[in-house]
């Protein structure tokens, strides 16, 4: 489940998904990943995403896959 956001659902449209440190898209990409392949999911704020990956228009979810 995604963390609650303030304001409208448009915040979720700006959400970025990073898999093994590569930006892969938004929520549609995350929905396409089979759950059994996911090792960890971590929500990062816009500030945290910006510090780790550079300027961003929204928050992010960092995914680590099972190997």
N, CA, C and O atoms as a Tripos MOL2 file, in Angstrom:
@<TRIPOS>MOLECULE
protein
  268   267    67     0     0
PROTEIN
NO_CHARGES

@<TRIPOS>ATOM
      1 N           0.8410   -1.1820    0.0000 N.3       1 UNK1
      2 CA          0.0000    0.0000    0.0000 C.3       1 UNK1
      3 C           0.8820    1.2410    0.0000 C.2       1 UNK1
      4 O           1.8930    1.2980    0.7010 O.2       1 UNK1
      5 N           0.4960    2.2150   -0.7790 N.am      2 UNK2
      6 CA          1.2650    3.4440   -0.8730 C.3       2 UNK2
      7 C           0.9370    4.3690    0.2820 C.2       2 UNK2
      8 O          -0.1910    4.3590    0.7770 O.2       2 UNK2
      9 N           1.9030    5.1720    0.7240 N.am      3 UNK3
     10 CA          1.6490    6.0960    1.8190 C.3       3 UNK3
     11 C           0.6460    7.1620    1.4010 C.2       3 UNK3
     12 O           0.5520    7.4900    0.2180 O.2       3 UNK3
     13 N          -0.1020    7.7040    2.3490 N.am      4 UNK4
     14 CA         -1.0640    8.7470    2.0140 C.3       4 UNK4
     15 C          -0.3580    9.9960    1.5300 C.2       4 UNK4
     16 O           0.7650   10.2900    1.9380 O.2       4 UNK4
     17 N          -1.0270   10.7240    0.6570 N.am      5 UNK5
     18 CA         -0.4740   11.9780    0.1550 C.3       5 UNK5
     19 C          -1.4160   13.1050    0.5090 C.2       5 UNK5
     20 O          -2.6000   12.8790    0.7620 O.2       5 UNK5
     21 N          -0.9020   14.3020    0.5260 N.am      6 UNK6
     22 CA         -1.7250   15.4690    0.7760 C.3       6 UNK6
     23 C          -2.2420   15.9780   -0.5580 C.2       6 UNK6
     24 O          -1.5530   15.8760   -1.5720 O.2       6 UNK6
     25 N          -3.4380   16.5190   -0.5640 N.am      7 UNK7
     26 CA         -3.9780   17.1060   -1.7780 C.3       7 UNK7
     27 C          -4.5900   16.0850   -2.6990 C.2       7 UNK7
     28 O          -5.0660   15.0380   -2.2620 O.2       7 UNK7
     29 N          -4.5720   16.3980   -3.9790 N.am      8 UNK8
     30 CA         -5.2500   15.5650   -4.9680 C.3       8 UNK8
     31 C          -4.4270   14.3480   -5.3530 C.2       8 UNK8
     32 O          -3.2610   14.2220   -4.9770 O.2       8 UNK8
     33 N          -5.0510   13.4590   -6.1050 N.am      9 UNK9
     34 CA         -4.3750   12.2470   -6.5700 C.3       9 UNK9
     35 C          -3.3130   12.5450   -7.6160 C.2       9 UNK9
     36 O          -2.5630   11.6490   -8.0000 O.2       9 UNK9
     37 N          -3.2340   13.7860   -8.0840 N.am     10 UNK10
     38 CA         -2.2180   14.1230   -9.0800 C.3      10 UNK10
     39 C          -0.8100   13.9210   -8.5310 C.2      10 UNK10
     40 O           0.1310   13.7570   -9.3070 O.2      10 UNK10
     41 N          -0.6450   13.9290   -7.1930 N.am     11 UNK11
     42 CA          0.6630   13.6610   -6.5980 C.3      11 UNK11
     43 C           1.1340   12.2610   -6.9880 C.2      11 UNK11
     44 O           2.3270   12.0500   -7.2060 O.2      11 UNK11
     45 N           0.2230   11.3170   -7.0750 N.am     12 UNK12
     46 CA          0.5970    9.9530   -7.4030 C.3      12 UNK12
     47 C           0.9910    9.8280   -8.8680 C.2      12 UNK12
     48 O           1.7590    8.9350   -9.2250 O.2      12 UNK12
     49 N           0.4780   10.7070   -9.7190 N.am     13 UNK13
     50 CA          0.8570   10.6920  -11.1290 C.3      13 UNK13
     51 C           2.3150   11.0970  -11.3010 C.2      13 UNK13
     52 O           2.9520   10.7100  -12.2800 O.2      13 UNK13
     53 N           2.8480   11.8710  -10.3600 N.am     14 UNK14
     54 CA          4.2380   12.3180  -10.4140 C.3      14 UNK14
     55 C           5.1880   11.3500   -9.7340 C.2      14 UNK14
     56 O           6.3930   11.5960   -9.6940 O.2      14 UNK14
     57 N           4.6730   10.2590   -9.2020 N.am     15 UNK15
     58 CA          5.4970    9.2840   -8.5040 C.3      15 UNK15
     59 C           6.4090    8.5550   -9.4950 C.2      15 UNK15
     60 O           5.9730    8.1600  -10.5760 O.2      15 UNK15
     61 N           7.6560    8.3850   -9.1200 N.am     16 UNK16
     62 CA          8.6430    7.7140   -9.9730 C.3      16 UNK16
     63 C           9.0370    6.3950   -9.3330 C.2      16 UNK16
     64 O           9.1640    6.3030   -8.1120 O.2      16 UNK16
     65 N           9.2310    5.3800  -10.1560 N.am     17 UNK17
     66 CA          9.6340    4.0650   -9.6660 C.3      17 UNK17
     67 C          11.0660    3.8060  -10.1290 C.2      17 UNK17
     68 O          11.3830    3.9390  -11.3120 O.2      17 UNK17
     69 N          11.9150    3.4400   -9.1900 N.am     18 UNK18
     70 CA         13.3120    3.1310   -9.4630 C.3      18 UNK18
     71 C          13.5430    1.6640   -9.1270 C.2      18 UNK18
     72 O          13.2390    1.2160   -8.0220 O.2      18 UNK18
     73 N          14.0790    0.9250  -10.0810 N.am     19 UNK19
     74 CA         14.3820   -0.4890   -9.8580 C.3      19 UNK19
     75 C          15.8830   -0.6630   -9.9720 C.2      19 UNK19
     76 O          16.4790   -0.3510  -11.0030 O.2      19 UNK19
     77 N          16.4880   -1.1620   -8.9100 N.am     20 UNK20
     78 CA         17.9350   -1.3490   -8.8640 C.3      20 UNK20
     79 C          18.6550   -0.0900   -9.3460 C.2      20 UNK20
     80 O          19.5930   -0.1530  -10.1400 O.2      20 UNK20
     81 N          18.1840    1.0670   -8.8390 N.am     21 UNK21
     82 CA         18.7650    2.3950   -9.0900 C.3      21 UNK21
     83 C          18.5990    2.9200  -10.5140 C.2      21 UNK21
     84 O          19.3570    3.7950  -10.9320 O.2      21 UNK21
     85 N          17.6290    2.4100  -11.2670 N.am     22 UNK22
     86 CA         17.3110    2.9250  -12.6040 C.3      22 UNK22
     87 C          15.8490    3.3470  -12.6320 C.2      22 UNK22
     88 O          14.9700    2.5840  -12.2300 O.2      22 UNK22
     89 N          15.5840    4.5780  -13.1140 N.am     23 UNK23
     90 CA         14.1940    5.0310  -13.1960 C.3      23 UNK23
     91 C          13.4670    4.2350  -14.2710 C.2      23 UNK23
     92 O          13.9310    4.1310  -15.4060 O.2      23 UNK23
     93 N          12.3170    3.6750  -13.8960 N.am     24 UNK24
     94 CA         11.5970    2.7820  -14.8060 C.3      24 UNK24
     95 C          10.2220    3.3030  -15.2060 C.2      24 UNK24
     96 O           9.5710    2.7090  -16.0650 O.2      24 UNK24
     97 N           9.7750    4.3750  -14.6180 N.am     25 UNK25
     98 CA          8.4560    4.8950  -14.9450 C.3      25 UNK25
     99 C           7.6590    5.2010  -13.6920 C.2      25 UNK25
    100 O           8.2160    5.5630  -12.6550 O.2      25 UNK25
    101 N           6.3410    5.0490  -13.8010 N.am     26 UNK26
    102 CA          5.4630    5.3870  -12.6940 C.3      26 UNK26
    103 C           4.7510    4.1810  -12.1170 C.2      26 UNK26
    104 O           5.2560    3.0590  -12.1450 O.2      26 UNK26
    105 N           3.5730    4.4410  -11.5970 N.am     27 UNK27
    106 CA          2.8080    3.3910  -10.9440 C.3      27 UNK27
    107 C           2.4370    2.2470  -11.8880 C.2      27 UNK27
    108 O           2.3700    1.0940  -11.4630 O.2      27 UNK27
    109 N           2.1980    2.5540  -13.1590 N.am     28 UNK28
    110 CA          1.8680    1.4810  -14.1030 C.3      28 UNK28
    111 C           3.0060    0.4680  -14.1910 C.2      28 UNK28
    112 O           2.7610   -0.7350  -14.2770 O.2      28 UNK28
    113 N           4.2420    0.9460  -14.1710 N.am     29 UNK29
    114 CA          5.3730    0.0180  -14.1940 C.3      29 UNK29
    115 C           5.3900   -0.8200  -12.9240 C.2      29 UNK29
    116 O           5.5910   -2.0330  -12.9800 O.2      29 UNK29
    117 N           5.1790   -0.1770  -11.7810 N.am     30 UNK30
    118 CA          5.1850   -0.8970  -10.5060 C.3      30 UNK30
    119 C           4.1130   -1.9840  -10.5040 C.2      30 UNK30
    120 O           4.3530   -3.0930  -10.0240 O.2      30 UNK30
    121 N           2.9430   -1.6740  -11.0320 N.am     31 UNK31
    122 CA          1.8580   -2.6590  -11.0900 C.3      31 UNK31
    123 C           2.2200   -3.8470  -11.9860 C.2      31 UNK31
    124 O           1.6850   -4.9410  -11.8040 O.2      31 UNK31
    125 N           3.1090   -3.6450  -12.9350 N.am     32 UNK32
    126 CA          3.4700   -4.7200  -13.8590 C.3      32 UNK32
    127 C           4.4830   -5.7070  -13.2650 C.2      32 UNK32
    128 O           4.6900   -6.7870  -13.8180 O.2      32 UNK32
    129 N           5.1070   -5.3450  -12.1490 N.am     33 UNK33
    130 CA          6.1000   -6.2280  -11.5330 C.3      33 UNK33
    131 C           5.4150   -7.3460  -10.7410 C.2      33 UNK33
    132 O           4.5680   -7.0560   -9.8950 O.2      33 UNK33
    133 N           5.7510   -8.5920  -10.9870 N.am     34 UNK34
    134 CA          5.2120   -9.6740  -10.1640 C.3      34 UNK34
    135 C           5.7130   -9.5390   -8.7190 C.2      34 UNK34
    136 O           6.9060   -9.3400   -8.4890 O.2      34 UNK34
    137 N           4.8110   -9.6470   -7.7650 N.am     35 UNK35
    138 CA          5.1510   -9.4520   -6.3520 C.3      35 UNK35
    139 C           6.2700  -10.3710   -5.8960 C.2      35 UNK35
    140 O           7.0920   -9.9790   -5.0680 O.2      35 UNK35
    141 N           6.3150  -11.5920   -6.4230 N.am     36 UNK36
    142 CA          7.3400  -12.5430   -5.9730 C.3      36 UNK36
    143 C           8.7520  -12.1420   -6.4130 C.2      36 UNK36
    144 O           9.7320  -12.6830   -5.9010 O.2      36 UNK36
    145 N           8.8660  -11.1970   -7.3580 N.am     37 UNK37
    146 CA         10.1830  -10.7240   -7.7890 C.3      37 UNK37
    147 C          10.7000   -9.5760   -6.9270 C.2      37 UNK37
    148 O          11.8770   -9.2250   -7.0060 O.2      37 UNK37
    149 N           9.8320   -8.9920   -6.1080 N.am     38 UNK38
    150 CA         10.2090   -7.8240   -5.3100 C.3      38 UNK38
    151 C          10.7900   -8.2590   -3.9680 C.2      38 UNK38
    152 O          10.1800   -9.0220   -3.2190 O.2      38 UNK38
    153 N          11.9930   -7.7480   -3.6890 N.am     39 UNK39
    154 CA         12.6540   -8.0250   -2.4060 C.3      39 UNK39
    155 C          12.3000   -6.9220   -1.3960 C.2      39 UNK39
    156 O          11.9030   -7.2190   -0.2690 O.2      39 UNK39
    157 N          12.4440   -5.6420   -1.8020 N.am     40 UNK40
    158 CA         12.0840   -4.5230   -0.9350 C.3      40 UNK40
    159 C          11.4320   -3.4110   -1.7410 C.2      40 UNK40
    160 O          11.6700   -3.2680   -2.9400 O.2      40 UNK40
    161 N          10.6040   -2.6280   -1.0580 N.am     41 UNK41
    162 CA         10.0070   -1.3960   -1.5860 C.3      41 UNK41
    163 C          10.2610   -0.3230   -0.5430 C.2      41 UNK41
    164 O          10.0670   -0.5480    0.6520 O.2      41 UNK41
    165 N          10.6920    0.8300   -0.9930 N.am     42 UNK42
    166 CA         10.9170    1.9230   -0.0370 C.3      42 UNK42
    167 C          10.4040    3.2130   -0.6460 C.2      42 UNK42
    168 O          10.8120    3.5900   -1.7450 O.2      42 UNK42
    169 N           9.5160    3.8900    0.0590 N.am     43 UNK43
    170 CA          8.9850    5.1780   -0.3790 C.3      43 UNK43
    171 C           9.9630    6.2700    0.0190 C.2      43 UNK43
    172 O          10.4340    6.3030    1.1560 O.2      43 UNK43
    173 N          10.2720    7.1710   -0.9220 N.am     44 UNK44
    174 CA         11.1400    8.3190   -0.6380 C.3      44 UNK44
    175 C          10.4080    9.6030   -1.0180 C.2      44 UNK44
    176 O           9.7260    9.6580   -2.0410 O.2      44 UNK44
    177 N          10.5510   10.6140   -0.2040 N.am     45 UNK45
    178 CA          9.9400   11.9200   -0.4860 C.3      45 UNK45
    179 C          10.6330   12.5690   -1.6910 C.2      45 UNK45
    180 O          11.6590   12.0860   -2.1690 O.2      45 UNK45
    181 N          10.0540   13.6610   -2.1640 N.am     46 UNK46
    182 CA         10.6640   14.4050   -3.2750 C.3      46 UNK46
    183 C          12.0850   14.8250   -2.9050 C.2      46 UNK46
    184 O          12.9950   14.7410   -3.7300 O.2      46 UNK46
    185 N          12.2700   15.2730   -1.6750 N.am     47 UNK47
    186 CA         13.5950   15.7100   -1.2210 C.3      47 UNK47
    187 C          14.5780   14.5490   -1.2200 C.2      47 UNK47
    188 O          15.7100   14.6920   -1.6830 O.2      47 UNK47
    189 N          14.1550   13.3970   -0.7020 N.am     48 UNK48
    190 CA         15.0370   12.2240   -0.6580 C.3      48 UNK48
    191 C          15.3670   11.7190   -2.0630 C.2      48 UNK48
    192 O          16.5070   11.3510   -2.3430 O.2      48 UNK48
    193 N          14.3680   11.7020   -2.9380 N.am     49 UNK49
    194 CA         14.6080   11.2780   -4.3300 C.3      49 UNK49
    195 C          15.5830   12.2440   -4.9980 C.2      49 UNK49
    196 O          16.5000   11.8210   -5.7020 O.2      49 UNK49
    197 N          15.3790   13.5430   -4.7750 N.am     50 UNK50
    198 CA         16.2650   14.5450   -5.3620 C.3      50 UNK50
    199 C          17.6980   14.3920   -4.8960 C.2      50 UNK50
    200 O          18.6270   14.5480   -5.6880 O.2      50 UNK50
    201 N          17.8890   14.0880   -3.6220 N.am     51 UNK51
    202 CA         19.2400   13.9190   -3.0820 C.3      51 UNK51
    203 C          19.9130   12.6680   -3.6550 C.2      51 UNK51
    204 O          21.1290   12.6400   -3.8470 O.2      51 UNK51
    205 N          19.1190   11.6480   -3.9220 N.am     52 UNK52
    206 CA         19.6980   10.3760   -4.3870 C.3      52 UNK52
    207 C          19.8450   10.2880   -5.9130 C.2      52 UNK52
    208 O          20.8380    9.7640   -6.4160 O.2      52 UNK52
    209 N          18.8470   10.8040   -6.6420 N.am     53 UNK53
    210 CA         18.8210   10.6280   -8.0960 C.3      53 UNK53
    211 C          18.8410   11.9210   -8.9000 C.2      53 UNK53
    212 O          18.9140   11.8760  -10.1280 O.2      53 UNK53
    213 N          18.7780   13.0700   -8.2350 N.am     54 UNK54
    214 CA         18.7330   14.3390   -8.9380 C.3      54 UNK54
    215 C          17.3240   14.9170   -8.8900 C.2      54 UNK54
    216 O          16.4080   14.2750   -8.3750 O.2      54 UNK54
    217 N          17.1440   16.1200   -9.4200 N.am     55 UNK55
    218 CA         15.8470   16.7960   -9.3490 C.3      55 UNK55
    219 C          14.7040   15.9050   -9.8540 C.2      55 UNK55
    220 O          14.8490   15.1710  -10.8320 O.2      55 UNK55
    221 N          13.5710   15.9920   -9.1610 N.am     56 UNK56
    222 CA         12.4200   15.1640   -9.5100 C.3      56 UNK56
    223 C          11.1450   15.9720   -9.3440 C.2      56 UNK56
    224 O          11.0820   16.8920   -8.5280 O.2      56 UNK56
    225 N          10.1280   15.6200  -10.1260 N.am     57 UNK57
    226 CA          8.8420   16.3000  -10.0380 C.3      57 UNK57
    227 C           7.9290   15.6700   -9.0000 C.2      57 UNK57
    228 O           6.8210   16.1580   -8.7800 O.2      57 UNK57
    229 N           8.3690   14.6020   -8.3610 N.am     58 UNK58
    230 CA          7.5270   13.9500   -7.3740 C.3      58 UNK58
    231 C           8.3030   12.9640   -6.5370 C.2      58 UNK58
    232 O           9.5040   12.7730   -6.7310 O.2      58 UNK58
    233 N           7.6060   12.3320   -5.5960 N.am     59 UNK59
    234 CA          8.2420   11.3260   -4.7310 C.3      59 UNK59
    235 C           8.5520   10.0700   -5.5230 C.2      59 UNK59
    236 O           8.2540    9.9850   -6.7140 O.2      59 UNK59
    237 N           9.1400    9.1140   -4.8680 N.am     60 UNK60
    238 CA          9.4990    7.8820   -5.5720 C.3      60 UNK60
    239 C           9.4010    6.6450   -4.7170 C.2      60 UNK60
    240 O           9.3530    6.7070   -3.4890 O.2      60 UNK60
    241 N           9.3720    5.5320   -5.3920 N.am     61 UNK61
    242 CA          9.4400    4.2290   -4.7390 C.3      61 UNK61
    243 C          10.6610    3.5310   -5.2920 C.2      61 UNK61
    244 O          10.7930    3.3500   -6.5030 O.2      61 UNK61
    245 N          11.5550    3.1390   -4.3970 N.am     62 UNK62
    246 CA         12.7770    2.4430   -4.7840 C.3      62 UNK62
    247 C          12.5460    0.9540   -4.5430 C.2      62 UNK62
    248 O          12.2320    0.5330   -3.4300 O.2      62 UNK62
    249 N          12.7070    0.1710   -5.6000 N.am     63 UNK63
    250 CA         12.4470   -1.2610   -5.5780 C.3      63 UNK63
    251 C          13.7630   -2.0170   -5.7190 C.2      63 UNK63
    252 O          14.5850   -1.6920   -6.5760 O.2      63 UNK63
    253 N          13.9540   -3.0060   -4.8890 N.am     64 UNK64
    254 CA         15.0790   -3.9220   -5.0470 C.3      64 UNK64
    255 C          14.4780   -5.2790   -5.4070 C.2      64 UNK64
    256 O          13.5980   -5.7880   -4.7130 O.2      64 UNK64
    257 N          14.9690   -5.8530   -6.5050 N.am     65 UNK65
    258 CA         14.4600   -7.1440   -6.9620 C.3      65 UNK65
    259 C          15.2260   -8.2960   -6.3420 C.2      65 UNK65
    260 O          16.3860   -8.1590   -5.9540 O.2      65 UNK65
    261 N          14.5600   -9.4220   -6.2580 N.am     66 UNK66
    262 CA         15.2310  -10.6520   -5.8080 C.3      66 UNK66
    263 C          16.1600  -11.1130   -6.9290 C.2      66 UNK66
    264 O          15.8560  -10.9420   -8.1100 O.2      66 UNK66
    265 N          17.2830  -11.6930   -6.5520 N.am     67 UNK67
    266 CA         18.2200  -12.1970   -7.5790 C.3      67 UNK67
    267 C          18.4010  -13.6740   -7.4390 C.2      67 UNK67
    268 O          19.1480  -14.2800   -8.2070 O.2      67 UNK67
@<TRIPOS>BOND
     1     1     2 1
     2     2     3 1
     3     3     4 2
     4     3     5 am
     5     5     6 1
     6     6     7 1
     7     7     8 2
     8     7     9 am
     9     9    10 1
    10    10    11 1
    11    11    12 2
    12    11    13 am
    13    13    14 1
    14    14    15 1
    15    15    16 2
    16    15    17 am
    17    17    18 1
    18    18    19 1
    19    19    20 2
    20    19    21 am
    21    21    22 1
    22    22    23 1
    23    23    24 2
    24    23    25 am
    25    25    26 1
    26    26    27 1
    27    27    28 2
    28    27    29 am
    29    29    30 1
    30    30    31 1
    31    31    32 2
    32    31    33 am
    33    33    34 1
    34    34    35 1
    35    35    36 2
    36    35    37 am
    37    37    38 1
    38    38    39 1
    39    39    40 2
    40    39    41 am
    41    41    42 1
    42    42    43 1
    43    43    44 2
    44    43    45 am
    45    45    46 1
    46    46    47 1
    47    47    48 2
    48    47    49 am
    49    49    50 1
    50    50    51 1
    51    51    52 2
    52    51    53 am
    53    53    54 1
    54    54    55 1
    55    55    56 2
    56    55    57 am
    57    57    58 1
    58    58    59 1
    59    59    60 2
    60    59    61 am
    61    61    62 1
    62    62    63 1
    63    63    64 2
    64    63    65 am
    65    65    66 1
    66    66    67 1
    67    67    68 2
    68    67    69 am
    69    69    70 1
    70    70    71 1
    71    71    72 2
    72    71    73 am
    73    73    74 1
    74    74    75 1
    75    75    76 2
    76    75    77 am
    77    77    78 1
    78    78    79 1
    79    79    80 2
    80    79    81 am
    81    81    82 1
    82    82    83 1
    83    83    84 2
    84    83    85 am
    85    85    86 1
    86    86    87 1
    87    87    88 2
    88    87    89 am
    89    89    90 1
    90    90    91 1
    91    91    92 2
    92    91    93 am
    93    93    94 1
    94    94    95 1
    95    95    96 2
    96    95    97 am
    97    97    98 1
    98    98    99 1
    99    99   100 2
   100    99   101 am
   101   101   102 1
   102   102   103 1
   103   103   104 2
   104   103   105 am
   105   105   106 1
   106   106   107 1
   107   107   108 2
   108   107   109 am
   109   109   110 1
   110   110   111 1
   111   111   112 2
   112   111   113 am
   113   113   114 1
   114   114   115 1
   115   115   116 2
   116   115   117 am
   117   117   118 1
   118   118   119 1
   119   119   120 2
   120   119   121 am
   121   121   122 1
   122   122   123 1
   123   123   124 2
   124   123   125 am
   125   125   126 1
   126   126   127 1
   127   127   128 2
   128   127   129 am
   129   129   130 1
   130   130   131 1
   131   131   132 2
   132   131   133 am
   133   133   134 1
   134   134   135 1
   135   135   136 2
   136   135   137 am
   137   137   138 1
   138   138   139 1
   139   139   140 2
   140   139   141 am
   141   141   142 1
   142   142   143 1
   143   143   144 2
   144   143   145 am
   145   145   146 1
   146   146   147 1
   147   147   148 2
   148   147   149 am
   149   149   150 1
   150   150   151 1
   151   151   152 2
   152   151   153 am
   153   153   154 1
   154   154   155 1
   155   155   156 2
   156   155   157 am
   157   157   158 1
   158   158   159 1
   159   159   160 2
   160   159   161 am
   161   161   162 1
   162   162   163 1
   163   163   164 2
   164   163   165 am
   165   165   166 1
   166   166   167 1
   167   167   168 2
   168   167   169 am
   169   169   170 1
   170   170   171 1
   171   171   172 2
   172   171   173 am
   173   173   174 1
   174   174   175 1
   175   175   176 2
   176   175   177 am
   177   177   178 1
   178   178   179 1
   179   179   180 2
   180   179   181 am
   181   181   182 1
   182   182   183 1
   183   183   184 2
   184   183   185 am
   185   185   186 1
   186   186   187 1
   187   187   188 2
   188   187   189 am
   189   189   190 1
   190   190   191 1
   191   191   192 2
   192   191   193 am
   193   193   194 1
   194   194   195 1
   195   195   196 2
   196   195   197 am
   197   197   198 1
   198   198   199 1
   199   199   200 2
   200   199   201 am
   201   201   202 1
   202   202   203 1
   203   203   204 2
   204   203   205 am
   205   205   206 1
   206   206   207 1
   207   207   208 2
   208   207   209 am
   209   209   210 1
   210   210   211 1
   211   211   212 2
   212   211   213 am
   213   213   214 1
   214   214   215 1
   215   215   216 2
   216   215   217 am
   217   217   218 1
   218   218   219 1
   219   219   220 2
   220   219   221 am
   221   221   222 1
   222   222   223 1
   223   223   224 2
   224   223   225 am
   225   225   226 1
   226   226   227 1
   227   227   228 2
   228   227   229 am
   229   229   230 1
   230   230   231 1
   231   231   232 2
   232   231   233 am
   233   233   234 1
   234   234   235 1
   235   235   236 2
   236   235   237 am
   237   237   238 1
   238   238   239 1
   239   239   240 2
   240   239   241 am
   241   241   242 1
   242   242   243 1
   243   243   244 2
   244   243   245 am
   245   245   246 1
   246   246   247 1
   247   247   248 2
   248   247   249 am
   249   249   250 1
   250   250   251 1
   251   251   252 2
   252   251   253 am
   253   253   254 1
   254   254   255 1
   255   255   256 2
   256   255   257 am
   257   257   258 1
   258   258   259 1
   259   259   260 2
   260   259   261 am
   261   261   262 1
   262   262   263 1
   263   263   264 2
   264   263   265 am
   265   265   266 1
   266   266   267 1
   267   267   268 2
@<TRIPOS>SUBSTRUCTURE
     1 UNK1         2 RESIDUE 1 A UNK
     2 UNK2         6 RESIDUE 1 A UNK
     3 UNK3        10 RESIDUE 1 A UNK
     4 UNK4        14 RESIDUE 1 A UNK
     5 UNK5        18 RESIDUE 1 A UNK
     6 UNK6        22 RESIDUE 1 A UNK
     7 UNK7        26 RESIDUE 1 A UNK
     8 UNK8        30 RESIDUE 1 A UNK
     9 UNK9        34 RESIDUE 1 A UNK
    10 UNK10       38 RESIDUE 1 A UNK
    11 UNK11       42 RESIDUE 1 A UNK
    12 UNK12       46 RESIDUE 1 A UNK
    13 UNK13       50 RESIDUE 1 A UNK
    14 UNK14       54 RESIDUE 1 A UNK
    15 UNK15       58 RESIDUE 1 A UNK
    16 UNK16       62 RESIDUE 1 A UNK
    17 UNK17       66 RESIDUE 1 A UNK
    18 UNK18       70 RESIDUE 1 A UNK
    19 UNK19       74 RESIDUE 1 A UNK
    20 UNK20       78 RESIDUE 1 A UNK
    21 UNK21       82 RESIDUE 1 A UNK
    22 UNK22       86 RESIDUE 1 A UNK
    23 UNK23       90 RESIDUE 1 A UNK
    24 UNK24       94 RESIDUE 1 A UNK
    25 UNK25       98 RESIDUE 1 A UNK
    26 UNK26      102 RESIDUE 1 A UNK
    27 UNK27      106 RESIDUE 1 A UNK
    28 UNK28      110 RESIDUE 1 A UNK
    29 UNK29      114 RESIDUE 1 A UNK
    30 UNK30      118 RESIDUE 1 A UNK
    31 UNK31      122 RESIDUE 1 A UNK
    32 UNK32      126 RESIDUE 1 A UNK
    33 UNK33      130 RESIDUE 1 A UNK
    34 UNK34      134 RESIDUE 1 A UNK
    35 UNK35      138 RESIDUE 1 A UNK
    36 UNK36      142 RESIDUE 1 A UNK
    37 UNK37      146 RESIDUE 1 A UNK
    38 UNK38      150 RESIDUE 1 A UNK
    39 UNK39      154 RESIDUE 1 A UNK
    40 UNK40      158 RESIDUE 1 A UNK
    41 UNK41      162 RESIDUE 1 A UNK
    42 UNK42      166 RESIDUE 1 A UNK
    43 UNK43      170 RESIDUE 1 A UNK
    44 UNK44      174 RESIDUE 1 A UNK
    45 UNK45      178 RESIDUE 1 A UNK
    46 UNK46      182 RESIDUE 1 A UNK
    47 UNK47      186 RESIDUE 1 A UNK
    48 UNK48      190 RESIDUE 1 A UNK
    49 UNK49      194 RESIDUE 1 A UNK
    50 UNK50      198 RESIDUE 1 A UNK
    51 UNK51      202 RESIDUE 1 A UNK
    52 UNK52      206 RESIDUE 1 A UNK
    53 UNK53      210 RESIDUE 1 A UNK
    54 UNK54      214 RESIDUE 1 A UNK
    55 UNK55      218 RESIDUE 1 A UNK
    56 UNK56      222 RESIDUE 1 A UNK
    57 UNK57      226 RESIDUE 1 A UNK
    58 UNK58      230 RESIDUE 1 A UNK
    59 UNK59      234 RESIDUE 1 A UNK
    60 UNK60      238 RESIDUE 1 A UNK
    61 UNK61      242 RESIDUE 1 A UNK
    62 UNK62      246 RESIDUE 1 A UNK
    63 UNK63      250 RESIDUE 1 A UNK
    64 UNK64      254 RESIDUE 1 A UNK
    65 UNK65      258 RESIDUE 1 A UNK
    66 UNK66      262 RESIDUE 1 A UNK
    67 UNK67      266 RESIDUE 1 A UNK
